[in-house]
Amino acid sequence: MAAFLLGAVFLIVQPQIVPSRPAINSNAEASSQSVQRELLKKTSQKNDFKENIHSNGSCQQLPQTIIIGVRKGGTRALLEMLSLHPDIAAAESEVHFFDWEDHYRNGLQWYINQMPFSYSHQITVEKTPAYFTSPKVPERVYNMNQSMRLLLILRDPSERVLSDYTQVFYNHMQKHKPYPSIEQFLIKDGELNVDYKAINRSLYYIHMQNWLKYFPLDHIHIVDGDKLIKDPFPEVEKVERFLQLSPQINASNFYFNKTKGFYCLRDSGRERCLHESKGRAHPQVDNRLLEKLHEYFHEPNKKFFELVGRTFDWH
């Protein structure tokens, strides 16, 4: 059982998948600022739009890269690690623009206002893990930017289910509210409760099919969240290549914190770790119940491997 939560890139092998939309020609990608202006002209609900430009020349731009998920896969860790690169400008909080209707109705002007100030040579990144499993999101992202580069971090589906439960459990504990045991969620009428939302979020191939309707596989970079936990540098190095960034992050930027039980970051002499909410121990689960989980995910995992043309070291 993993004792910590951190966690999701790969050399892409494309299976014979035909997207329902035409594949994007990377040579035709326009500059981020010109794309931003055109999008705002078409979709902004306000006629008095003004660019938010800082006195130092930086401005708020639409993101060129989005970390779309998966929940409890290690999205925060990935974003923090990418932030080590000087050419990355990361939004601090989860924006939920494409999956929350109240936010989406505000339009792209509102979305841009949630972004950090960045320079023209920088890549703006936002992460909202719920995007991956939200049916409406792929088309909405496509309509905003067909050339979007997407990052998806995944970990063992069974471990992700336990992490999902653990987060909600501790949220209730902090509010002094009771919360059922994990067995009460996983078992229904003596069988595995496949209607449990945490299980559905781990059916990666179902959600991936939805994204492949709009984006070719070479625009979706999958980070191995389990490897990111054990040895983060090689996975981050692959992300740098995918985003066509100069190699600035190196192995010395990571060090293992024995007290916390996971890797922390070292940047220009400063050391920092993820929030204390990361690295929480999973609940103890009966081995027979774990076997039921592993057995249930076996076929869906196989379908996902075929879909993306690579395998992962999952149960």
N, C-alpha and C positions, 0 to 999 in steps of 0.2 A: 504493500500500500504506500503510495507516495505520501511523504510527510510534509509536503509543501506545495504551494500553487504558484507556479511561474511558468510561464510557459509561453507561433506558430508562426528553407525556401528550397527550391529544388531545381535540378536541371530538367527542363520541361521536355516531356516526350508526348507528342500529340497523337491521341487515338483518332480513328476515323470518325470524327464528329462533324456534322454539318450544322452550323448555327442557323437559327431561323432568320437572323439578320446578316447582312453582308459583312465579311471580315474586314477589319480596319487596316488600312495601309499605313504603317508607321511613318513612311516618308511624307505623308500628307498632313502630319500633325502640325497644327499652327502653334505659334507662341502662346504661352498661358495668358498673357495680358490681352492679346487681341481676341482670343477665344472668350475671355471673361467679358469684354466689352460687347461682343456680338450677342452673347447669351443674355446679358442684362437688357439689351435693346429689345430682345424678343420676349423676355419673360418677366421683367421687373414690373411690379404692380404700381410703381410710383414713377411719375414723369419727371420728378425733381431729383433724380438720382445724382449723387455726387460721390466721386471716388474718395475713399478714406486714405489720404496720403499724409505720411508723417513728415516732419521737417527734415529728417535725415534721409529722405528719399525712399523709404520703405512704404509699402502699402498692403492693404488686405486684399487677398486674391482668392478665387475659387481654388479648392485643393486639386492638385494634379494626381494625388495618390490617396486612396482611402483604405484603411484597414477595416475590412468588412466583417471580421469575426475570426474565430467563433467564441461565444460566451464561455468564460473560464478556460480558454485555450492558451492564454498568455498574451493577450492584446496589449495590456498595459506595459508588460515587460518589454515587448517588442518595440512599442512606441518610445519608451525611455531609452532603449539601446540605440535606436535610430537617431534620437536627439543628440547623441554624441557627435554626429556628423555636422560640420559647420554649414553644409548646404541644405539642411533639413530645418523647416520651421513647423513645429507641431502644435496643433490645438490642444489646450490643456484638458478640457472636459469633453465628455461624449455629447455630441451635438444632437443626435436623433432627428436630423432634418428629414430624411427620406422615409422614415418609418412612423413618425408621429404626425398625425394629420394636422394638428394645431400648428406645428412648426412648418410643415410643408406648405400650408396655405399662406404663410408669410412671404413666400417667394425667395428668389436667389439673393436679393439685396439683404434680407435678414440673415441668410446663410453666410454670406461674405462677412457680415458684421461679427460673426462668431469666430472668424479665423484670426490667427496671429498676424502681426505685421511682418512682412518678409521682403527681401530684395528680389530683383528680377531673376537672379541666378539661382535662387533657392526653390526647393520643392516644398509646397505646403501640404501637410498631411493631417488628416483627421481620422479618428477611429471611433466606431460605434459597433460593438460586437453583435448587436441585434439585427444589423443589416442582413447578415448572411441568411438568416432563417425567416425574414419577412418577405412574403410573396411579391409585394408591390415594388420593392426597392430596386431590383435589377433594371427594370424598364425605366424607372425614374432617373437612375444614375446615367443610363444610356442616353436618355433624352437631354441630359445636361451636358454630357461629354462622352462621345463615342470612343475617344482615345484614352479614357481613364485607365490608369494602372492600378490594379487591385491587389491587396495583400490579404491572404487568408491563412491564419495560423490554427492548426489542428493538433489535437492530442488523442490518445487512446480514448475511444468513445465511452467505455465503462468508467475510466478515471474521471472523464469530464462530467459524467452524471453525478459521481460522488462529490466532485468539487462544486457543482451547481447546487446540490442540496446543502453542502457545508456553508456556502455563502449566505443562503436564505436563513439557515438555522442560526448563524451568528448574528444576523441582522435582527432577528426576533429576540435573541438573548440580550442584546444591547438595549432593547426597548423593554426588557423584563416581561416579554410575552412568551407564553408556552408555545412549543412547536412539536408536532408529532415526530416520532422516530422515522428514520429512513425506510425501515421495513414497512411502515404503514403506507408509504408512497409506492414502494416497489412491488408490493404484493397485494393482489385483489382476488378474492375467492380462491386462494391457494395457488394462483398463477401470477406470472410476471405482469405487472400493470403497464401495458404498452401505451396506455393513454396518458401516462405521466409525462408532463411537458419536458422534463429534463431528458427523458429518453428520446423524445421526438427531435430535440435539438441535436442529438448525436447521430441522427440518420443523415449523414453528410451527403450521400449520393442523391437523395431527394432534393435537397436544397441546391446542390451544385448543378443539377440539371436545369434549374430555373435560371441560374446565372449564365450558363452556356447557351441559352437561347439568345442572349444579347451580346456577350463578349466571347471572343475566341480564347482558347485555353492559354495562349501565350501572353495574354493580358492579365492573367490571374496567377499570381505567384504564391505557392503553398509553402508555408514555413512549418517545419516539423517541431511542434511544441514540446514533445518529449525530449528531443535532442537539444532544444534550446535550454532546457532545464539543466541538462548534464554537461553541456559544452557549448555555450552561447556563441562564441566567436565565429566558427565556421558557418552557422546559419545566418548570422548578421552579414557576413562577408558575401554570401549569395544574394542577399537583399540589395546590397550596394551595387552588385553587378546588374541585377534586374532593373534597378532604377537608374542605371547608367551614371552612378556617382563615382567620383574619384575615390580610390581606396584610402580612407582617412581613419577608420576605426581599426584598431589592432588588438591583439590578445592582451596587451598590458592594460587595456581599459576594463578588464573583468578580473575580479578576484572572488574566491569562495569564502563566504562568511560562515564559519563553523557554528556560530551561535544561532544564526537564523536558519541555516541549513540550505541556503541557495546562493547563487552568484549575485554580487553587487557590482556597482559601477565605479570606476575611477576616471575622473575627468579633470585635466589640468591640475592635478594634485589634490583635488577634492574628491572625497569618497561619499557615495550615497547609495542607499538601498531602497527597495520598494516599501510601500506602506506596511505597517504591522499586520494589516489584514491579509497580506500575502504569506503563504507558507503555513497556513493552518492545517492541523492534522485532520485527515478524513475520519469519519465515524467508523467504528469497528463493524464490519458486516460479515455475516455468516458465509463461510466458503461456498456452501451450496447455493446461496443466493447470488454470489459473485459469478459462479459457474453459469447460472441461468442468464445473467447479463451477457457474459462472454458468448454464450451459445446464441443468444438472440441477435447479437451484432455481427455474427460471423458472415452471414449471407449479405447483409447490407454493406459491410466493409469490402467484401469481394467485389460487389458491383461498383463501389466507389473506386477501387484500385483500377478496374477496367476502364472506368470513365476518364480518369486522369492519366492513365498510362504509367503508374508507378505504385509501389507497395510501401506500406509502413509497418513498423514492428509493433503491431497491436495484437492483443490476445485473439 
